[in-house]
Amino acid sequence: MITLFWLSLAIVFYTFLGYGLLLYILIRLKRVFSKPVRHVLNTLPTVTLLVAAWNEEDMIEQKINNTLALDYPADRFQIIFISDGSTDRTQEYIQPFKQIVSMHIDERNGKMAAIKRAIPAVTGEIIVFSDANTLLNEQAIKELVKHYQNKKVGAVAGEKRILVDAQADASSAGEGFYWKYESKLKTWDYELYSNVGAAGELFSIRTALYQPVETDTIIDDHMIAMRIAEQGYIIAYEPNAYASETASANTREELKRKIRIAAGGIQSIFRLKKSANPFNHPILTFQYLSHRVLRWTVTPFLIILAFILNIALVATTNNNVYTVLLIAQIFFYSAAFIGLIFERRNIKIKSFFVPYYFCVMNYAVIAGIGRYIKKNQSAAWERSLRK
């Protein structure tokens, strides 16, 4: 029991904090022996921006204007908007813009099916994927494509930024904090070797390396990028290319999104067998297992197990270490519970929202695994309500 407790605690710590600390140490050592890479744009490649949308009439006009304002030569920039069975006025807003290749069908088949429909029309050497409900910074495309001067780079992920106001609730504060930490890990991942996946808000690939993924894929962005990594290419990360969006309207909406991602995470683990095989690309496998697989599989269950075993050890031993650890756990989960109460009463104290969001995030993984096993997760994406 003691061994199982310490092993559970160690894996939980490693998953959320230890891997970040180890990454930091490794890249500090790497900097001693290698010079930083400088990216200088010589020639701009041709680029195709793909935006898949479903019922985005509230946001689509703003997305179009944002896209047309991006700093990239028009003669090297193709824009494709795909409406996947939208039943609102999304397509009506897109249609008048002659600079945009508009692709619409009445049937809703999911984001991956929409992307597959658009691929034959792509003319760019680089494909940039972006969600319809996010806005890109003006230099985003140039910041992404500069990495392709390195022939080893097959994909480049941009940064996702959550707009959080000073009076943010639990979903906003927790989501914003999570993505800031994620961005730091991704920066270090790339500096060590490669990023492990990409967020659909903003990422790009070499068109020639695109591999169709299964139409029922739940998290298509992650799968598209990782299939390229499995070919031996690097997934770069560029924080100066970013997509901004507001946080989920509330924790319920954020939970819905997280559960879907968790179900997709389990699905991707079964399909990305090369990524998990250290005999193919050992550093990638180390990063993939540490940054993704542990979060999406055993760690949420080990959190519960560690708490139960801690109670048992306090009851059966006289070691004060277990008492201190149990008190620390109780304090953390009490803070999370207070965060839940505060959110329901619209009391905005951010210090309670981070532990609350942590618990919500891990619950979502357990729920997502259950949903995937029961085959209750559709590949057709659902929009989370945003602020």
C-alpha positions as CSV (number, residue, x, y, z in Angstrom):
1,M,0.0,0.0,0.0
2,I,2.8,2.4,0.9
3,T,4.6,1.7,-2.5
4,L,1.4,2.2,-4.4
5,F,0.7,5.5,-2.6
6,W,4.1,7.0,-3.3
7,L,4.0,5.8,-6.9
8,S,0.6,7.4,-7.4
9,L,1.7,10.6,-5.8
10,A,4.9,10.7,-7.9
11,I,3.0,10.2,-11.2
12,V,0.5,12.9,-10.3
13,F,3.3,15.3,-9.4
14,Y,5.3,14.4,-12.5
15,T,2.3,14.9,-14.8
16,F,1.4,18.4,-13.7
17,L,4.6,19.9,-12.3
18,G,7.6,17.5,-12.5
19,Y,7.6,17.2,-16.3
20,G,7.7,21.0,-16.6
21,L,10.6,21.2,-14.1
22,L,12.5,18.4,-15.9
23,L,12.0,20.2,-19.3
24,Y,13.3,23.4,-17.9
25,I,16.5,21.6,-16.6
26,L,17.0,19.8,-19.9
27,I,16.7,22.9,-22.1
28,R,19.0,24.8,-19.8
29,L,21.6,22.1,-20.4
30,K,20.9,22.1,-24.1
31,R,21.5,25.9,-24.3
32,V,25.0,25.3,-22.9
33,F,25.9,23.1,-25.9
34,S,23.9,24.6,-28.7
35,K,23.3,28.1,-30.1
36,P,19.7,29.4,-30.5
37,V,18.2,29.1,-33.9
38,R,17.4,32.3,-35.7
39,H,14.6,32.4,-38.3
40,V,15.0,34.9,-41.1
41,L,12.4,35.1,-43.8
42,N,14.0,34.9,-47.3
43,T,11.0,34.0,-49.5
44,L,7.4,33.8,-48.4
45,P,5.8,30.5,-49.3
46,T,2.3,30.3,-50.7
47,V,-0.3,29.8,-47.9
48,T,-3.9,28.5,-47.7
49,L,-5.9,29.4,-44.7
50,L,-8.7,26.9,-43.9
51,V,-11.5,27.9,-41.6
52,A,-14.3,25.4,-40.9
53,A,-17.5,26.8,-39.4
54,W,-20.8,25.5,-38.2
55,N,-23.5,28.0,-37.2
56,E,-21.1,30.9,-36.4
57,E,-23.3,33.8,-37.6
58,D,-22.5,35.8,-34.4
59,M,-18.8,35.6,-35.0
60,I,-18.2,34.9,-38.7
61,E,-18.2,38.5,-40.0
62,Q,-15.6,39.5,-37.4
63,K,-13.5,36.4,-38.4
64,I,-13.7,37.4,-42.0
65,N,-12.6,41.0,-41.4
66,N,-9.8,39.7,-39.1
67,T,-8.6,37.3,-41.8
68,L,-8.6,39.9,-44.6
69,A,-6.5,42.2,-42.3
70,L,-3.7,39.6,-41.9
71,D,-0.3,40.8,-43.1
72,Y,0.5,38.5,-45.9
73,P,0.8,39.2,-49.7
74,A,-2.6,38.6,-51.3
75,D,-1.0,36.9,-54.4
76,R,0.5,34.3,-52.1
77,F,-2.5,33.8,-49.8
78,Q,-5.6,31.7,-50.5
79,I,-8.5,31.8,-48.1
80,I,-11.1,29.0,-47.8
81,F,-14.1,29.0,-45.5
82,I,-16.0,25.7,-45.2
83,S,-19.5,25.8,-43.9
84,D,-20.4,22.3,-42.5
85,G,-24.1,22.2,-42.7
86,S,-24.7,25.5,-41.1
87,T,-28.4,26.2,-40.6
88,D,-28.1,29.9,-39.6
89,R,-26.8,32.9,-41.7
90,T,-23.1,31.8,-41.6
91,Q,-23.0,31.1,-45.3
92,E,-24.8,34.3,-46.2
93,Y,-22.1,36.3,-44.5
94,I,-19.3,34.5,-46.3
95,Q,-20.7,34.5,-49.8
96,P,-20.3,38.2,-50.7
97,F,-16.5,38.2,-50.2
98,K,-14.8,37.4,-53.5
99,Q,-11.4,37.0,-51.8
100,I,-12.7,33.9,-50.1
101,V,-13.3,30.5,-51.6
102,S,-16.6,29.5,-50.1
103,M,-17.5,25.8,-49.6
104,H,-20.9,24.9,-48.2
105,I,-23.0,21.8,-48.0
106,D,-26.4,21.4,-46.2
107,E,-25.4,18.2,-44.6
108,R,-23.4,18.3,-41.3
109,N,-20.6,15.7,-41.2
110,G,-18.1,17.1,-38.7
111,K,-15.0,19.2,-38.9
112,M,-12.7,16.4,-40.3
113,A,-15.1,15.7,-43.1
114,A,-15.2,19.5,-43.9
115,I,-11.4,19.7,-44.0
116,K,-11.2,16.7,-46.3
117,R,-13.7,18.4,-48.6
118,A,-11.5,21.4,-48.8
119,I,-8.1,19.8,-49.3
120,P,-8.4,19.2,-53.1
121,A,-9.0,23.0,-53.5
122,V,-5.8,23.9,-51.6
123,T,-3.1,25.7,-53.7
124,G,-0.7,26.8,-50.9
125,E,2.6,25.1,-50.0
126,I,1.5,25.7,-46.3
127,I,-1.9,25.1,-44.9
128,V,-2.9,27.2,-41.9
129,F,-5.9,25.9,-39.9
130,S,-7.9,28.3,-37.7
131,D,-11.2,28.1,-35.9
132,A,-14.1,30.4,-36.8
133,N,-14.5,31.8,-33.3
134,T,-10.9,33.0,-32.8
135,L,-9.1,36.1,-34.0
136,L,-5.5,36.1,-35.2
137,N,-2.8,38.7,-34.6
138,E,-1.8,40.6,-37.8
139,Q,1.6,39.0,-38.1
140,A,0.4,35.5,-37.3
141,I,0.9,33.9,-40.8
142,K,4.4,35.3,-41.2
143,E,5.4,34.2,-37.7
144,L,4.2,30.7,-38.5
145,V,5.8,30.2,-41.9
146,K,9.3,31.4,-40.9
147,H,9.9,28.1,-39.2
148,Y,9.5,26.2,-42.5
149,Q,13.0,27.3,-43.5
150,N,14.1,24.4,-41.3
151,K,13.4,21.4,-43.6
152,K,12.9,19.2,-40.5
153,V,9.8,21.2,-39.5
154,G,6.6,19.7,-40.8
155,A,4.1,21.6,-38.7
156,V,4.0,24.8,-36.6
157,A,1.5,25.4,-33.8
158,G,0.5,28.9,-32.8
159,E,-0.5,30.0,-29.3
160,K,-4.0,30.0,-27.9
161,R,-4.8,33.0,-25.7
162,I,-7.8,33.2,-23.5
163,L,-9.1,36.7,-22.9
164,V,-9.6,37.1,-19.1
165,D,-10.9,40.2,-17.5
166,A,-10.0,41.4,-14.0
167,Q,-13.3,40.1,-12.6
168,A,-13.1,36.6,-14.2
169,D,-15.1,33.7,-12.9
170,A,-13.8,30.2,-12.3
171,S,-14.0,29.1,-15.9
172,S,-12.3,32.2,-17.2
173,A,-9.5,32.4,-14.6
174,G,-8.9,28.7,-14.6
175,E,-8.9,28.3,-18.3
176,G,-6.6,31.4,-18.7
177,F,-4.1,30.1,-16.2
178,Y,-4.1,26.6,-17.7
179,W,-3.3,28.0,-21.2
180,K,-0.5,30.2,-20.0
181,Y,1.1,27.2,-18.3
182,E,0.5,25.1,-21.5
183,S,2.1,27.7,-23.6
184,K,5.2,27.6,-21.5
185,L,5.4,23.8,-21.7
186,K,4.9,23.9,-25.5
187,T,7.7,26.5,-25.8
188,W,10.0,24.2,-23.8
189,D,8.9,21.1,-25.7
190,Y,9.9,22.7,-29.0
191,E,13.2,23.9,-27.6
192,L,14.0,20.4,-26.5
193,Y,12.9,18.7,-29.7
194,S,9.2,18.9,-30.8
195,N,5.8,20.0,-29.7
196,V,3.3,17.2,-29.2
197,G,0.2,18.2,-31.0
198,A,-1.5,21.4,-31.9
199,A,-4.6,23.4,-31.0
200,G,-7.2,23.9,-33.7
201,E,-7.4,27.6,-33.0
202,L,-4.2,28.1,-35.0
203,F,-1.7,25.6,-36.5
204,S,-0.1,25.0,-39.8
205,I,1.4,22.1,-41.8
206,R,3.4,21.5,-45.0
207,T,0.7,20.7,-47.5
208,A,2.8,17.9,-49.0
209,L,2.9,16.1,-45.6
210,Y,-0.9,16.2,-45.0
211,Q,-2.3,12.7,-44.2
212,P,-6.1,12.3,-44.1
213,V,-7.2,11.1,-40.7
214,E,-10.3,9.1,-40.0
215,T,-13.5,11.0,-40.5
216,D,-14.7,10.1,-37.0
217,T,-11.7,11.8,-35.5
218,I,-12.7,13.9,-32.5
219,I,-9.6,16.1,-32.0
220,D,-8.5,16.4,-35.6
221,D,-6.0,19.2,-35.0
222,H,-3.9,17.0,-32.6
223,M,-4.2,14.0,-35.0
224,I,-3.1,15.9,-38.1
225,A,-0.1,17.3,-36.4
226,M,1.0,14.1,-34.7
227,R,0.7,12.1,-37.9
228,I,3.3,14.4,-39.4
229,A,5.5,14.0,-36.3
230,E,5.2,10.2,-36.7
231,Q,6.8,10.7,-40.1
232,G,9.9,12.1,-38.4
233,Y,9.2,15.8,-38.7
234,I,9.2,18.4,-35.9
235,I,6.2,20.3,-34.7
236,A,7.4,23.8,-34.0
237,Y,5.8,26.2,-31.6
238,E,5.5,29.9,-32.2
239,P,4.0,32.0,-29.4
240,N,4.2,35.2,-31.5
241,A,1.5,33.7,-33.8
242,Y,-1.6,33.6,-31.6
243,A,-5.3,33.1,-31.7
244,S,-7.4,35.0,-29.1
245,E,-10.8,34.0,-27.9
246,T,-13.0,34.6,-24.9
247,A,-13.3,32.0,-22.2
248,S,-16.1,29.6,-21.9
249,A,-19.3,31.2,-20.7
250,N,-19.2,29.2,-17.5
251,T,-17.7,26.0,-16.1
252,R,-20.5,23.9,-17.5
253,E,-19.6,25.0,-21.0
254,E,-15.9,24.5,-20.3
255,L,-16.6,21.0,-18.9
256,K,-18.5,20.0,-22.0
257,R,-15.5,21.1,-24.1
258,K,-13.0,19.3,-21.9
259,I,-15.0,16.0,-21.9
260,R,-15.0,16.1,-25.7
261,I,-11.2,16.7,-25.8
262,A,-10.7,13.9,-23.3
263,A,-12.7,11.4,-25.3
264,G,-10.7,12.5,-28.4
265,G,-7.5,12.1,-26.4
266,I,-8.2,8.4,-25.7
267,Q,-9.2,7.9,-29.3
268,S,-5.9,9.4,-30.5
269,I,-3.8,7.3,-28.1
270,F,-5.2,4.1,-29.7
271,R,-4.5,5.5,-33.2
272,L,-1.0,7.1,-32.7
273,K,0.9,3.8,-32.1
274,K,4.1,5.1,-33.6
275,S,4.2,8.1,-31.3
276,A,4.1,5.8,-28.2
277,N,6.9,3.5,-29.6
278,P,10.3,4.7,-28.4
279,F,12.1,2.7,-31.1
280,N,10.7,5.2,-33.7
281,H,11.5,8.6,-32.3
282,P,12.5,8.3,-28.6
283,I,12.5,11.9,-27.6
284,L,9.1,12.5,-29.2
285,T,7.8,9.4,-27.3
286,F,9.2,10.7,-24.0
287,Q,7.5,14.1,-24.6
288,Y,4.2,12.6,-25.9
289,L,3.9,10.2,-22.9
290,S,4.8,12.9,-20.4
291,H,2.8,15.8,-21.8
292,R,-0.3,14.0,-23.2
293,V,-0.7,10.3,-22.4
294,L,-0.4,10.5,-18.6
295,R,-2.9,13.3,-18.5
296,W,-5.4,11.5,-20.6
297,T,-5.2,8.1,-19.0
298,V,-4.1,7.1,-15.5
299,T,-3.3,10.4,-13.7
300,P,-6.9,11.4,-12.9
301,F,-7.6,8.0,-11.4
302,L,-4.3,8.1,-9.4
303,I,-5.4,11.4,-7.9
304,I,-8.4,9.7,-6.4
305,L,-6.3,6.6,-5.4
306,A,-3.7,8.7,-3.7
307,F,-6.3,10.4,-1.6
308,I,-7.9,7.1,-0.5
309,L,-4.6,5.4,0.2
310,N,-3.5,8.5,2.2
311,I,-6.5,8.2,4.5
312,A,-5.8,4.5,4.9
313,L,-2.1,5.2,5.8
314,V,-3.0,7.8,8.4
315,A,-5.4,5.3,10.0
316,T,-2.9,2.4,10.0
317,T,0.5,4.1,10.6
318,N,2.0,6.6,13.1
319,N,4.0,8.4,10.5
320,N,3.3,12.2,10.6
321,V,4.4,12.6,7.0
322,Y,1.1,10.9,5.9
323,T,-0.9,13.2,8.2
324,V,0.7,16.3,6.7
325,L,0.1,15.1,3.2
326,L,-3.5,14.3,3.9
327,I,-4.1,17.7,5.5
328,A,-2.5,19.3,2.4
329,Q,-4.8,17.3,0.1
330,I,-7.9,18.2,2.2
331,F,-6.9,21.8,2.1
332,F,-6.5,21.8,-1.7
333,Y,-9.9,20.0,-2.3
334,S,-11.6,22.3,0.2
335,A,-10.3,25.3,-1.8
336,A,-11.7,23.6,-4.9
337,F,-15.1,23.1,-3.3
338,I,-15.1,26.8,-2.1
339,G,-14.3,27.7,-5.7
340,L,-17.4,25.8,-6.8
341,I,-19.6,27.6,-4.3
342,F,-18.1,31.0,-5.2
343,E,-18.7,30.4,-8.9
344,R,-22.4,29.5,-8.2
345,R,-22.8,32.7,-6.1
346,N,-20.8,34.8,-8.6
347,I,-18.1,35.6,-6.0
348,K,-14.9,36.3,-7.8
349,I,-11.8,35.3,-5.8
350,K,-9.3,33.8,-8.3
351,S,-7.2,32.0,-5.7
352,F,-10.0,29.4,-5.3
353,F,-10.6,29.0,-9.0
354,V,-7.3,27.3,-10.0
355,P,-7.8,24.3,-7.7
356,Y,-11.5,24.2,-8.8
357,Y,-10.5,24.2,-12.5
358,F,-7.9,21.5,-11.8
359,C,-10.5,19.2,-10.3
360,V,-12.9,20.0,-13.2
361,M,-10.2,19.2,-15.7
362,N,-9.4,15.8,-14.2
363,Y,-13.1,14.9,-13.8
364,A,-13.5,15.7,-17.5
365,V,-10.9,13.2,-18.4
366,I,-12.7,10.4,-16.4
367,A,-16.0,11.4,-18.0
368,G,-14.4,11.6,-21.4
369,I,-13.0,8.1,-21.1
370,G,-16.4,6.9,-20.1
371,R,-18.0,8.6,-23.1
372,Y,-15.4,7.1,-25.5
373,I,-15.9,3.6,-24.1
374,K,-19.7,3.9,-24.5
375,K,-19.2,5.4,-28.0
376,N,-21.3,8.4,-27.1
377,Q,-19.0,11.1,-28.5
378,S,-19.8,12.4,-32.0
379,A,-17.1,13.7,-34.3
380,A,-19.4,16.6,-35.2
381,W,-18.2,19.5,-33.0
382,E,-20.4,21.4,-30.7
383,R,-19.7,25.1,-30.0
384,S,-19.2,26.0,-26.4
385,L,-20.9,29.2,-25.4
386,R,-18.3,32.0,-24.9
387,K,-18.4,35.2,-23.0
